[in-house]
Each structure stands twice: as structure tokens, then as C-alpha cells.
Amino acid sequence: MAINMNEFAQQIYAILQQTPYGRVVTYGDIAKLAGYPGYARHVGKVLASLPSETQLPWYRVINSQGKISLTAGDAERQKNALTMEGIHFEENRVINFRQLRWII
């Protein structure tokens, strides 16, 4: 399926905006909710292109194993933002991932 990246990005932003405080969502969950199951990597590309001053809660998106996929400073920023929302980690994995995962 060929996708229109602009429409796809708008869908991703809309779903991301709805992700509740103190919850996490996976790249695959967002792709599925947007109507593009199997496009998790594309979700990552869209999020990577967000401007640094975005108000969207990009940091609530983690991988399907309950871990942060980003590296170095970006991973630390994400972990700090999630910790501020009461989400805690053990060995870089979200504690209680199944309970904190937002699924509609």
C-alpha cells in the first residue's frame, strides 16, 4: 500500500495528541490506530521529524518491548519526561508496561 506521508503524519499527530498523561503507546499501536498496521517504522520517521519545540507528547511512544528506542541524549530526555509523568523504569524497560500501555 502506497501511503500519502502528509496524510499519514496528520493521523499520527492526531493519535499522539490523544495519548493520556502517564501512559505509553507503541509505534505499532499508533500505526494500527491510524489505519496503517505494520507501519511502525514510518511512525518513528514521522516522530523523528518533529520540531524540537513541539507540544505533542512524542516521549510517550516506546517500542513494543516497553523500552525507549532512542539513543544518548534523546533517550535521556524521553526517560526524564516519562519519569515526570510517574512512569518508572527498570533496566531501561517501563515497569508495569502492560498496565501503562494505552490501547483503545
C-alpha positions as CSV (number, residue, x, y, z in Angstrom):
1,M,0.0,0.0,0.0
2,A,1.4,3.4,-1.0
3,I,0.8,6.0,1.6
4,N,0.5,9.7,1.4
5,M,3.1,10.8,4.0
6,N,1.3,14.1,4.7
7,E,-2.0,12.4,5.5
8,F,-0.2,9.7,7.4
9,A,1.7,12.3,9.5
10,Q,-1.6,14.1,10.3
11,Q,-3.1,10.9,11.5
12,I,-0.1,10.2,13.7
13,Y,-0.2,13.7,15.2
14,A,-3.9,13.3,16.0
15,I,-3.4,10.0,17.8
16,L,-0.4,11.2,19.6
17,Q,-2.3,14.2,20.9
18,Q,-4.8,11.8,22.5
19,T,-2.3,9.7,24.3
20,P,-3.1,10.2,28.0
21,Y,-0.8,11.6,30.6
22,G,1.0,8.9,32.5
23,R,0.5,6.3,29.8
24,V,2.7,5.0,26.9
25,V,1.9,3.8,23.4
26,T,4.0,1.8,21.0
27,Y,4.9,2.8,17.5
28,G,2.9,-0.2,16.2
29,D,-0.1,0.8,18.2
30,I,-0.1,4.3,16.7
31,A,0.3,2.9,13.2
32,K,-2.6,0.5,13.8
33,L,-4.9,3.2,15.2
34,A,-4.1,5.4,12.2
35,G,-5.2,2.7,9.9
36,Y,-1.8,1.6,8.8
37,P,-1.0,-1.7,10.6
38,G,2.6,-2.7,10.0
39,Y,3.9,0.8,9.5
40,A,5.6,1.3,12.9
41,R,8.9,2.3,11.4
42,H,7.1,5.0,9.4
43,V,5.7,6.3,12.7
44,G,9.2,6.6,14.0
45,K,10.3,8.6,10.9
46,V,7.4,11.0,11.4
47,L,8.2,11.5,15.1
48,A,11.9,12.0,14.3
49,S,11.0,14.9,12.0
50,L,9.0,16.8,14.7
51,P,10.5,20.2,15.6
52,S,12.2,20.3,19.0
53,E,9.6,22.9,20.3
54,T,6.6,20.6,19.5
55,Q,3.9,20.4,22.1
56,L,3.0,16.8,21.1
57,P,3.8,14.2,23.7
58,W,6.3,12.3,21.4
59,Y,8.0,11.0,24.5
60,R,5.1,8.7,25.3
61,V,5.9,6.5,22.3
62,I,8.1,3.5,23.1
63,N,8.8,0.2,21.4
64,S,6.7,-3.0,21.7
65,Q,9.1,-4.4,24.3
66,G,8.3,-1.5,26.6
67,K,11.7,0.2,26.0
68,I,12.9,3.5,24.7
69,S,14.3,3.2,21.2
70,L,16.1,6.5,21.1
71,T,19.8,6.8,21.9
72,A,22.0,9.0,24.0
73,G,20.7,12.4,24.9
74,D,17.3,11.9,23.2
75,A,16.7,8.7,25.2
76,E,17.6,10.6,28.4
77,R,15.2,13.4,27.5
78,Q,12.4,10.9,26.9
79,K,13.1,8.9,30.0
80,N,13.1,12.1,32.1
81,A,9.8,13.3,30.6
82,L,8.2,9.9,31.3
83,T,9.5,9.9,34.8
84,M,8.0,13.3,35.4
85,E,4.6,11.7,34.5
86,G,5.1,8.9,37.1
87,I,6.4,6.3,34.7
88,H,9.4,4.4,36.1
89,F,12.0,2.1,34.5
90,E,14.0,-0.9,35.4
91,E,16.9,-1.7,33.1
92,N,15.5,0.7,30.5
93,R,12.1,-1.0,30.4
94,V,8.9,0.6,31.6
95,I,7.8,-1.0,34.9
96,N,4.2,-2.2,34.6
97,F,4.3,-1.8,30.8
98,R,1.2,-3.8,30.2
99,Q,-0.8,-1.7,32.7
100,L,0.6,1.6,31.4
101,R,0.2,0.8,27.7
102,W,-2.6,2.9,26.2
103,I,-4.7,0.8,23.9
104,I,-8.1,1.9,22.6
